[in-house]
Amino acid sequence: MGHINEMEPNELENRMKKDNDLVVIDVREDEEVAQGMIEDAKHIPLAQIPESKDALDKSKHYVFVCRSGKRSMKAASFMDEQGYQVSNMVGGMLKWEGEVD
């Protein structure tokens, strides 16, 4: 397994404004997402990542997010092994200070 890039929440927020190839994927469960998620993020629960990967464009850069950063790191590691360009948001939603839907 290769090294997974990590991105600070404020860096992600800044890059989302100018990088159209950046896609945020929230891997939390439905009840967690109901409390709010990053604007424009896609919701794919961690358990559904393997079956959802083929619907994702390999030319995009995916940033995975969860509550604290552990589950999203698992998702990022899996997707990295599948040949996708990925990052993990450090600290998860606990550290996110930007807008939420």
GROMACS elastic network, one bead per residue, 0.5 to 0.9 nm:
[ bonds ]
;  ai    aj funct       b0    kb
    1     4     6  0.86083   500
    1    77     6  0.71643   500
    1    78     6  0.87437   500
    1    80     6  0.79031   500
    1    81     6  0.66451   500
    2    77     6  0.78466   500
    2    80     6  0.74643   500
    2    81     6  0.77700   500
    3    77     6  0.83315   500
    3    80     6  0.89067   500
    4    73     6  0.78359   500
    4    76     6  0.70603   500
    4    77     6  0.65913   500
    4    80     6  0.75413   500
    4    86     6  0.71165   500
    4    87     6  0.60624   500
    4    88     6  0.70538   500
    5    76     6  0.89482   500
    5    86     6  0.69630   500
    5    88     6  0.63368   500
    5    89     6  0.87666   500
    6    63     6  0.87232   500
    6    73     6  0.89072   500
    6    86     6  0.88340   500
    6    87     6  0.52763   500
    6    89     6  0.57678   500
    6    90     6  0.60471   500
    7    10     6  0.83329   500
    7    11     6  0.63312   500
    7    12     6  0.63299   500
    7    63     6  0.80711   500
    7    87     6  0.64507   500
    7    88     6  0.60255   500
    7    90     6  0.58356   500
    8    11     6  0.52101   500
    8    12     6  0.63075   500
    8    13     6  0.87540   500
    8    88     6  0.86215   500
    8    89     6  0.58127   500
    8    90     6  0.53268   500
    8    91     6  0.78221   500
    8    95     6  0.86586   500
    8    96     6  0.88664   500
    9    12     6  0.50908   500
    9    13     6  0.62144   500
    9    14     6  0.87387   500
    9    89     6  0.61429   500
    9    90     6  0.66923   500
    9    91     6  0.77786   500
    9    92     6  0.77451   500
    9    93     6  0.84492   500
    9    95     6  0.66691   500
    9    96     6  0.55042   500
    9    97     6  0.74927   500
    9    98     6  0.81939   500
   10    13     6  0.50348   500
   10    14     6  0.62691   500
   10    15     6  0.86410   500
   10    96     6  0.75437   500
   10    97     6  0.76292   500
   10    98     6  0.78069   500
   11    14     6  0.51807   500
   11    15     6  0.61102   500
   11    16     6  0.85455   500
   12    15     6  0.51044   500
   12    16     6  0.59912   500
   12    17     6  0.88378   500
   12    24     6  0.88591   500
   12    63     6  0.82210   500
   12    89     6  0.75339   500
   13    16     6  0.53101   500
   13    17     6  0.69146   500
   13    96     6  0.88039   500
   13    97     6  0.89396   500
   13    98     6  0.68454   500
   14    17     6  0.56095   500
   14    18     6  0.72964   500
   14    19     6  0.89230   500
   15    18     6  0.54690   500
   15    19     6  0.56238   500
   15    20     6  0.89005   500
   15    22     6  0.77353   500
   16    19     6  0.55506   500
   16    20     6  0.73229   500
   16    21     6  0.89304   500
   16    22     6  0.65414   500
   16    23     6  0.81218   500
   16    24     6  0.85830   500
   17    20     6  0.80405   500
   18    22     6  0.89275   500
   19    22     6  0.55903   500
   19    23     6  0.89583   500
   20    23     6  0.79000   500
   20    60     6  0.85491   500
   21    59     6  0.75670   500
   21    61     6  0.59133   500
   21    62     6  0.83770   500
   22    60     6  0.60483   500
   22    62     6  0.59471   500
   22    63     6  0.72333   500
   23    40     6  0.83488   500
   23    41     6  0.68866   500
   23    42     6  0.76326   500
   23    60     6  0.68800   500
   23    61     6  0.60759   500
   23    63     6  0.61293   500
   23    64     6  0.85503   500
   24    38     6  0.79586   500
   24    40     6  0.75033   500
   24    42     6  0.62061   500
   24    43     6  0.86305   500
   24    61     6  0.85188   500
   24    62     6  0.57907   500
   24    64     6  0.59452   500
   24    65     6  0.71542   500
   25    41     6  0.55072   500
   25    43     6  0.57831   500
   25    44     6  0.65372   500
   25    45     6  0.89061   500
   25    62     6  0.67904   500
   25    63     6  0.60836   500
   25    65     6  0.60933   500
   25    66     6  0.86603   500
   25    72     6  0.86429   500
   26    29     6  0.87339   500
   26    33     6  0.79265   500
   26    37     6  0.74470   500
   26    38     6  0.80523   500
   26    41     6  0.64266   500
   26    42     6  0.60461   500
   26    44     6  0.60911   500
   26    45     6  0.70576   500
   26    46     6  0.83904   500
   26    63     6  0.85119   500
   26    64     6  0.59619   500
   26    66     6  0.57874   500
   26    67     6  0.89707   500
   26    72     6  0.77162   500
   27    33     6  0.88391   500
   27    42     6  0.86601   500
   27    43     6  0.62353   500
   27    44     6  0.51976   500
   27    47     6  0.82809   500
   27    48     6  0.86331   500
   27    49     6  0.80303   500
   27    64     6  0.69227   500
   27    65     6  0.61339   500
   27    66     6  0.54797   500
   27    67     6  0.87276   500
   27    71     6  0.71471   500
   27    72     6  0.62501   500
   27    75     6  0.76364   500
   28    31     6  0.81944   500
   28    32     6  0.60438   500
   28    33     6  0.63370   500
   28    43     6  0.76237   500
   28    44     6  0.75480   500
   28    45     6  0.53247   500
   28    46     6  0.66198   500
   28    65     6  0.76785   500
   28    66     6  0.51819   500
   28    67     6  0.68286   500
   28    71     6  0.78683   500
   28    72     6  0.83008   500
   29    32     6  0.53868   500
   29    33     6  0.63627   500
   29    34     6  0.87671   500
   29    43     6  0.86865   500
   29    44     6  0.83655   500
   29    45     6  0.54847   500
   29    46     6  0.77205   500
   29    66     6  0.88684   500
   30    33     6  0.51682   500
   30    34     6  0.61673   500
   30    43     6  0.84391   500
   30    45     6  0.75077   500
   31    34     6  0.51345   500
   31    35     6  0.70615   500
   32    35     6  0.55834   500
   32    36     6  0.74465   500
   32    37     6  0.85002   500
   32    67     6  0.81033   500
   33    36     6  0.52794   500
   33    37     6  0.55972   500
   33    43     6  0.78238   500
   34    37     6  0.75891   500
   34   101     6  0.89883   500
   35   100     6  0.89766   500
   35   101     6  0.85932   500
   36    39     6  0.87737   500
   36   100     6  0.54273   500
   36   101     6  0.52615   500
   37    40     6  0.84952   500
   37    41     6  0.70549   500
   37    43     6  0.85733   500
   37    93     6  0.79596   500
   37    99     6  0.83341   500
   37   101     6  0.54745   500
   38    41     6  0.55073   500
   38    42     6  0.88065   500
   38    93     6  0.84302   500
   38    96     6  0.84304   500
   38    98     6  0.75715   500
   38    99     6  0.64644   500
   38   101     6  0.62512   500
   39    42     6  0.89248   500
   39    98     6  0.88627   500
   39    99     6  0.66215   500
   39   100     6  0.53948   500
   39   101     6  0.54026   500
   40   101     6  0.83152   500
   44    47     6  0.81798   500
   44    48     6  0.62146   500
   44    49     6  0.63737   500
   44    52     6  0.77208   500
   45    48     6  0.54515   500
   45    49     6  0.67110   500
   46    49     6  0.53942   500
   46    50     6  0.83697   500
   46    66     6  0.89715   500
   46    71     6  0.70094   500
   46    72     6  0.76383   500
   46    74     6  0.82673   500
   46    75     6  0.64752   500
   47    50     6  0.72640   500
   47    51     6  0.85078   500
   48    51     6  0.55734   500
   48    52     6  0.60571   500
   48    53     6  0.86521   500
   49    52     6  0.50318   500
   49    53     6  0.59406   500
   49    75     6  0.69359   500
   49    78     6  0.85745   500
   49    79     6  0.83178   500
   50    53     6  0.55767   500
   50    54     6  0.83054   500
   50    75     6  0.87704   500
   50    78     6  0.80709   500
   50    79     6  0.82764   500
   51    54     6  0.71874   500
   51    55     6  0.86549   500
   52    55     6  0.57046   500
   52    56     6  0.72145   500
   53    56     6  0.53855   500
   53    57     6  0.85375   500
   53    79     6  0.75666   500
   53    82     6  0.85228   500
   54    57     6  0.77392   500
   54    58     6  0.89599   500
   56    59     6  0.88421   500
   56    60     6  0.81035   500
   56    84     6  0.89127   500
   57    60     6  0.57622   500
   57    61     6  0.87708   500
   57    84     6  0.84095   500
   58    61     6  0.76991   500
   58    83     6  0.75579   500
   58    84     6  0.54687   500
   58    85     6  0.71045   500
   59    84     6  0.79229   500
   59    85     6  0.77575   500
   60    84     6  0.79784   500
   60    85     6  0.69256   500
   60    86     6  0.87257   500
   61    84     6  0.74592   500
   61    86     6  0.56114   500
   61    87     6  0.76936   500
   62    76     6  0.81413   500
   62    79     6  0.89604   500
   62    84     6  0.77256   500
   62    85     6  0.62815   500
   62    87     6  0.63056   500
   62    88     6  0.84517   500
   63    72     6  0.85332   500
   63    76     6  0.76436   500
   63    85     6  0.87326   500
   63    86     6  0.57054   500
   63    88     6  0.54796   500
   63    89     6  0.65079   500
   64    69     6  0.83617   500
   64    71     6  0.87069   500
   64    72     6  0.50214   500
   64    73     6  0.71997   500
   64    75     6  0.69212   500
   64    76     6  0.61778   500
   64    86     6  0.75049   500
   64    87     6  0.63627   500
   64    89     6  0.61592   500
   64    92     6  0.87532   500
   65    68     6  0.80874   500
   65    69     6  0.64195   500
   65    70     6  0.89065   500
   65    71     6  0.79037   500
   65    72     6  0.50719   500
   65    73     6  0.81527   500
   65    75     6  0.89786   500
   65    88     6  0.65053   500
   65    89     6  0.55863   500
   65    90     6  0.82369   500
   65    91     6  0.86630   500
   65    92     6  0.55202   500
   65    93     6  0.70584   500
   66    69     6  0.55075   500
   66    70     6  0.72857   500
   66    71     6  0.60823   500
   66    72     6  0.52782   500
   66    73     6  0.86592   500
   66    89     6  0.81573   500
   66    91     6  0.84046   500
   66    92     6  0.50793   500
   66    93     6  0.61860   500
   66    94     6  0.87719   500
   67    70     6  0.79729   500
   67    71     6  0.79721   500
   67    72     6  0.83801   500
   67    91     6  0.74942   500
   67    94     6  0.59737   500
   67    95     6  0.87526   500
   68    71     6  0.77600   500
   68    72     6  0.82564   500
   68    89     6  0.88661   500
   68    90     6  0.75798   500
   68    93     6  0.62615   500
   68    94     6  0.59437   500
   68    95     6  0.78440   500
   69    72     6  0.53196   500
   69    73     6  0.60625   500
   69    74     6  0.88663   500
   69    88     6  0.70725   500
   69    89     6  0.64118   500
   69    90     6  0.56629   500
   69    91     6  0.50027   500
   69    93     6  0.80233   500
   69    94     6  0.88648   500
   70    73     6  0.51587   500
   70    74     6  0.65791   500
   70    75     6  0.89263   500
   70    90     6  0.89255   500
   70    91     6  0.83858   500
   70    92     6  0.81356   500
   71    74     6  0.50917   500
   71    75     6  0.63997   500
   71    76     6  0.86579   500
   72    76     6  0.60106   500
   72    77     6  0.84641   500
   72    87     6  0.89961   500
   72    88     6  0.61519   500
   72    89     6  0.75947   500
   72    92     6  0.79326   500
   73    77     6  0.59699   500
   73    78     6  0.85028   500
   73    87     6  0.81809   500
   73    88     6  0.56447   500
   73    89     6  0.82273   500
   73    90     6  0.89317   500
   74    77     6  0.51586   500
   74    78     6  0.62189   500
   74    79     6  0.86519   500
   75    78     6  0.51841   500
   75    79     6  0.61620   500
   75    80     6  0.84849   500
   75    88     6  0.85657   500
   76    79     6  0.51410   500
   76    80     6  0.59333   500
   76    81     6  0.85911   500
   76    84     6  0.87278   500
   76    85     6  0.88304   500
   76    86     6  0.58426   500
   76    87     6  0.63092   500
   76    88     6  0.61922   500
   77    80     6  0.50432   500
   77    81     6  0.63116   500
   77    82     6  0.87957   500
   77    86     6  0.81447   500
   77    87     6  0.88582   500
   77    88     6  0.88720   500
   78    81     6  0.52164   500
   78    82     6  0.65401   500
   79    83     6  0.65258   500
   79    84     6  0.55324   500
   79    85     6  0.78274   500
   79    86     6  0.70683   500
   80    83     6  0.51969   500
   80    84     6  0.50994   500
   80    85     6  0.63977   500
   80    86     6  0.61953   500
   80    87     6  0.88228   500
   81    84     6  0.74148   500
   88    92     6  0.84829   500
   89    92     6  0.57806   500
   89    93     6  0.86202   500
   90    93     6  0.89200   500
   90    95     6  0.77532   500
   91    94     6  0.61216   500
   91    95     6  0.52694   500
   91    96     6  0.78371   500
   92    95     6  0.57721   500
   92    96     6  0.66539   500
   93    97     6  0.81939   500
   94    97     6  0.84179   500
   96    99     6  0.84324   500
   96   100     6  0.89982   500
   97   100     6  0.87650   500
